[in-house]
Amino acid sequence: MGLEINHLCKSFYSPGTGMIQVLNDVNLEVRPGQTHAVIGQSGSGKTTLLSLIAGLDRPDSGDIILDGENLSIMNEDRLARFRAEKIGIIFQQFHLMPHLTAQENISLPLEILKAPDIEKQTHAMLEMVGLSHRRHHLPGALSGGECQRVAIARALIIKPSLILADEPTGNLDTATGETVSDLLFNLVETEHKSLILVTHNVSLADRCRSTFTLERGVLY
Ligand SMILES: Nc1ncnc2c1ncn2[C@@H]1O[C@H](COP(=O)(O)OP(=O)(O)OP(=O)(O)O)[C@@H](O)[C@H]1O
């Protein structure tokens, strides 16, 4: 069914500048299997938009409808459960749990959901991202590219309807960034996932089906 964003508005107050309208009537539709990039200058509201879609923050007004369900009207418990089941998030800084091994980081979302066959699914995912031989390593003992592969595996293991990626190669050197983006796009394509990718990197954005620009609160 995909994602529908209707008339989304979000503003922030800060003592120095007062009220800033970061998103002003943003509309977007993402059908299953589609990949969209969102680009825009620093401070244009890209991360804010992803946080709202992920249900990590609340809009002032507007609707975010994923697979027919409106996130904007869910209570916190329902929203947390919905996010855990439906949305895979990949951050620039990886956000792995430092005290858990690669394997444990990847299986964590399944543990939270009390899913069946956790070990089997985790091993299959480790294989898919080429990290079976590193499964017992802690994030501190992995390279940046390996950490991001763990983060991609963790995002995909729940078989999400939607993947949100915020500068997924921003912390990696060019060659590693390309390997990681190849992996991400291959998996998104094979698994027929929807992807919203926020990036400054135009060649990464070009790999998506369409690119939108966020400017002065509006998505073009
Ligand atoms: N919690 C907050 N309180 C106040 N202002 C905020 C808050 N979060 C974001 N902002 C402001 O909203 C604007 C958009 O921020 P956001 O992080 O979404 O931009 P961005 O396009 O992702 O930037 P970058 O590319 O630099 O990461 C900025 O002016 C920022 O200072």
The ligand as a MOL file (V3000), in Angstrom:
LIG
                    3D

  0  0  0     0  0            999 V3000
M  V30 BEGIN CTAB
M  V30 COUNTS 31 33 0 0 0
M  V30 BEGIN ATOM
M  V30 1 N 14.5140 19.9680 18.2070 0
M  V30 2 C 14.7360 21.1200 17.5490 0
M  V30 3 N 14.5600 22.3180 18.1740 0
M  V30 4 C 14.7580 23.4860 17.5180 0
M  V30 5 N 15.1320 23.5640 16.2130 0
M  V30 6 C 15.3170 22.4110 15.5560 0
M  V30 7 C 15.1300 21.1240 16.1740 0
M  V30 8 N 15.3910 20.1520 15.2550 0
M  V30 9 C 15.7260 20.8090 14.1190 0
M  V30 10 N 15.6700 22.1470 14.2920 0
M  V30 11 C 15.9310 23.1670 13.2700 0
M  V30 12 O 15.1800 22.8140 12.1100 0
M  V30 13 C 15.9180 23.0950 10.9450 0
M  V30 14 C 16.0270 21.8310 10.0870 0
M  V30 15 O 16.9000 20.8940 10.7250 0
M  V30 16 P 17.2210 19.4720 10.0790 0
M  V30 17 O 18.1930 18.7830 10.9930 0
M  V30 18 O 15.9550 18.7810 9.7800 0
M  V30 19 O 17.9350 19.9100 8.7240 0
M  V30 20 P 18.7370 19.0210 7.6670 0
M  V30 21 O 18.2370 19.4340 6.3190 0
M  V30 22 O 18.6250 17.5860 8.0180 0
M  V30 23 O 20.2110 19.5400 7.9020 0
M  V30 24 P 21.6400 18.7750 7.6740 0
M  V30 25 O 21.7220 18.5020 6.2050 0
M  V30 26 O 22.6280 19.8160 8.1290 0
M  V30 27 O 21.6250 17.5580 8.5330 0
M  V30 28 C 17.2560 23.6680 11.3850 0
M  V30 29 O 17.1700 25.0690 11.3380 0
M  V30 30 C 17.3740 23.1830 12.8170 0
M  V30 31 O 18.1440 24.0630 13.5880 0
M  V30 END ATOM
M  V30 BEGIN BOND
M  V30 1 1 1 2
M  V30 2 1 2 3
M  V30 3 2 2 7
M  V30 4 2 3 4
M  V30 5 1 4 5
M  V30 6 2 5 6
M  V30 7 1 6 7
M  V30 8 1 6 10
M  V30 9 1 7 8
M  V30 10 2 8 9
M  V30 11 1 9 10
M  V30 12 1 10 11
M  V30 13 1 11 12
M  V30 14 1 11 30
M  V30 15 1 12 13
M  V30 16 1 13 14
M  V30 17 1 13 28
M  V30 18 1 14 15
M  V30 19 1 15 16
M  V30 20 2 16 17
M  V30 21 1 16 18
M  V30 22 1 16 19
M  V30 23 1 19 20
M  V30 24 2 20 21
M  V30 25 1 20 22
M  V30 26 1 20 23
M  V30 27 1 23 24
M  V30 28 2 24 25
M  V30 29 1 24 26
M  V30 30 1 24 27
M  V30 31 1 28 29
M  V30 32 1 28 30
M  V30 33 1 30 31
M  V30 END BOND
M  V30 END CTAB
M  END
